Amino acid sequence: MDPFSAEGELLNIHSAFHSGQYQSVIDFDASALSPENKLPAQVLRLRSQIALGQFDESLAEPSIEEDSPDLSAVRALALQSAGKTDAALQLAQELAENYPENNTVQVLAATVLQAQDHSEEALALLSKHQGNLEAVSLIVQIHLQQNRTDLALKEVQAAKRWGQDSLLVNVAESWVGLRVGGEKYQSAFYVYEELASAPSTSAPLAIVGQAIAEVHLGRLPEAEAALTAALEKYPTDVELIANSIVLNVLAGKQTEELESRLQQVQPSHSLLTDIQEKSEFFDTAAAKFSAKVST
């Protein structure tokens, strides 16, 4: 096989994964790829399975037990997504200590660390990247979760100098735009609209981003229509389900069915954790007050 064609195929797999076309990544025949490209393709396939809630399938794959930091990082992510958080954290910390220069370890171990509120450890690991755009996008996400929009914006501006045309950079810039607000809402909407209209990249990532922009622009019916249609096509997509829950809350609609579906697909999802914590806080506060009955 022509090495240039093989490299192009790997880029196509990356593009499909990062636009949320997980089933396409899983179905891709990687047998013709060169040996050095087969591992990255395998990692993306396993990550796609995890994204679709197929944790057992990814963990059961024999090769995931091999002594490979890349595959071990995938295992940590699968354990985290399956709710086996203690084992996931231990493995992620071991990988961060022993393989901090590995691109896959940087992104997946940092994802596990961030999911378990070890933000500074995650950022320390990600800071070791050398031109890893996935690491950049995760740094941006973490800073936004920390409400440090200034740092997220700084990270995006730095990445644009060397990754201007990257899908990941464009999407990360849109994330920041949605936090900055104002005219940036419309700019972010245009980015996702263009992404969603491209046949090669139309997928849940673009639809979710477009719907979030619609919500910020006050167009809830349009956002609901987009997410509802997407859920019919991608019923197990984690981010589609999670954002549909949020939209239903904003619209005053029931969320129990969607929460149950998210619980089945990814029991450790941060939204479910947040809902559980808020419920416990409410119960604790309510317990401080007792009803007074007049006699």
N, C-alpha and C positions, 0 to 999 in steps of 0.2 A: 504494500500500500504506500502511496506517495506520502512522505512525512509531512509535507505541507497540508495535504488533505486531512491527515490524522490530527494535526494541530487544529485545523479548522473545525473538525468534528468535536473536539474537546471544548473549543470555545462555544460551539452551539449548545453542548450539554450544560456548560456553565450558564449561558444566557437563559436556557429553558428553566434551569433550577432557580435562578434568581428572579425570574418573572413568575414563579409559582407553578410551572407546568410539571408538577412532580410525577404524574403518571407517565408523561413522555420520557422523562429521565429514566424511570424504572424500566420502561419498555425498550430503551435503546440497546441495540446489539453492539457491545463493546469488544467483541471477539477480534475484530480487525485492527484495533488500536495497538500502537506500539507499547512495549512493556512499561516504559516510563509514564505512559498516559493511562494505563489500565487502572492503576491505584487511584489517581484522582477521580476517574470515572466511577469506580466502585464506591468511593467515599460519597460522591454526589448521589449515587443510587440509594445507598443506605440512608443518607440524610433525607432523601425524598420519602422513603418508607416511613421514617420517623415522623416526618411532617404530616403524613396521612394517617398517623396513629398505628402504624404496623410495627410496634416496638418488638413484639415477640419474634416476628420474622427477621428483623435485623439482628437481634441478639442471638438468634438460633443459627445464624450463618456461621459455618465452621471457621472461615477465615478471619472472623472478627476476634477470635481468640489468639491469633498470631501475634508474635512479638513485634508489633508495628505501632509506633506512636500515633499514626494517622487513624488506624482502625481502633486503637484503644480510646482515642478521643471520641470516635463515633460511639463506642460502647458507653462512655460516660454520658454522652448526650441522650442515648436511648434509655439508660437507667434513670436519668433525671426526668425525662418525659413520661416514663412509666410510673413515676411516683416513688422510685427507690432512691430517695434523695441522699441518704447517708453514704451508700456505696458510690453514688455518682460524685459526691463532693470529695470523698477520699481519693478516688481515681483522678479527678480533675486536678487536685492539688499536687498529686504525685507527678502527673504529666507536666504541669506548669513548672515544677522544680527541675525536672530532668530533661525536658525537651522544649525550653522556652522559645527557641528559634524556629520551631516547626510551624508552618502556616496553619495547618489544620488544628494543631493543639492550641495555638493562639486563639482561634475563633471559637472552637467548640468547648474547650476547657473554660474559656472566659465566659461563654454563654451559661455554663453550669454555675460558675462562681457568681455571676450577676444574678441568676435566678434564685440563689440562696443568700442574697444580700451581702455578698463579699465583693462589693463594688471596687474597692481600692485594689484588691488582689487582681481582679479582672483587668482593671486599667493598667496596672503594672505589667501584666503579661502582654496585653495588647500593645503597649508602648514599645515593645521590642520588635515590632514588625518592620520589614524593609520593603515597602511598596505593596503591602497586602491590603487591597481595597476592601475586602470583607472585614478586616480588622478595623479599618477606618470607619466603615458603616456602623460597626458595633460600638466603637468609641462614641460616635455621635448619638446612638440610641441611649447609651448609659448616661451621657451628659444631659440629655433631654429628660431622662427619668430623675436625674438629680436636680432638675430645674436650673441647670447651668446652660441656658441657651447661648450665652456668650462664648463658652468653650466649644459648644457644638458647632456654632457658626465659624469659629476660628479653624476648627478641624476640617470643615467642608471647604473653606476658602483655600487652605493649604493643599488639600487633595485635588482641587480643581486645576492647580498649576501643573500637575503631572497626570491626572486622570480625567481630563475635561470631558471626553466623550463617553465615559463609562456609565452604564446603566446604574451601577451602585452609587456613584457620585451624584448623578441626577436625582435619584430617589432620595438619597440622604439630604440633599439640598431642599427637596420638597418637604421632608419631615421638619426641617428647621423652619421653613416658610410657614408651615401650619402652626408652629408654636409662636412665631413672630406676629403673625396675623396681618390685618389690614389688607393691602393689595396683594400680599404674598399668598393669601388664600386662593385668589384667582389664578396666580402663577402656578401654584401647586396643582390646581385642578387641571390646567392645560397640559402639564407634564403627564399626569395620569391618564387624561383623556387620549393623548397621543399614544401612550403606551398601550392602552386598552384597545385602540383602533387598529394597531398593527397586528396582522394575522399571526406573525411569528412569535409575538410576545403577549397576546391577549390572554390573561390568566387572572387568578384571584388577587395577586398582589396589586395589579393595576386597578381592579374593580374596588378593592378595599380602599386604596388611596383616593380614588375618585369619589367614593361614597363619603369618606371622612371630610374631604374638601367641600362636598355638597352640604354636609351638616354644618360646617363652619360658615358657609354662605347662606344658611337659613333655609336650605332646600331639602327638608326632611323627606317629603314624598318621593323625590327623585332618588335620594340615597336609599330609601327603603326598597324602591323598585329594583335598583341595581343589585342590592345585596340579596333580595329574595330570588331574583333570577339566577344569580351566581350560585346560591345555595342549592338550587335544584340541580345544577350541573355538577357542583363540587360539594356534596353533602357532608363530607368529613374534613373539609379544609378548616384548620384550627382558627386561623385569623378571621375567616369569614364568619364562623360561628360566634367568636368572641365579639366582633364588632357589631354583629346583628343583635347580640344581647344588649350592648350599650345603646344601640339605636332604639330598641324596644323600650328601654328604660326612659329615654328622652321622649318617646312618643306616648308614654303611659300605658304600654302594652305588657302582657304577661311574658315572662322569660323562663318559666320553669322547664318547658320542653327543650329550649336551646341550652339551658344550663345542664340538663341531664345528658344531652348529646355531647357537650364539651367534656363532661365528666367521663364519658365513655371513651372519647377520642384521646384526650390528654388530661388525666386527673390532676396533674401537678401544674396546670396552667395558672399563670399569675393572677388572672381575673378571678378564677375560682377561689384562690387563696385569699384575695382581697375581699371577696364577698363573704367568705367564712369569717375573716377577722372582723369585718364590720358587724356581722350578725352577733358575734360573741361580745363585742363592745356594747352593742345595744342591749343584749341580755344582762350584762353586768350592770349597766346604768339603770335598767328597768328594775333590777332586783333591789336597788336602794330605796325604791318607793313602794309603799304598800297601800292598798286601797283602804280608805277609811269609810266604814259603814255606820251610818247614823242609826241609833236604836231609839 
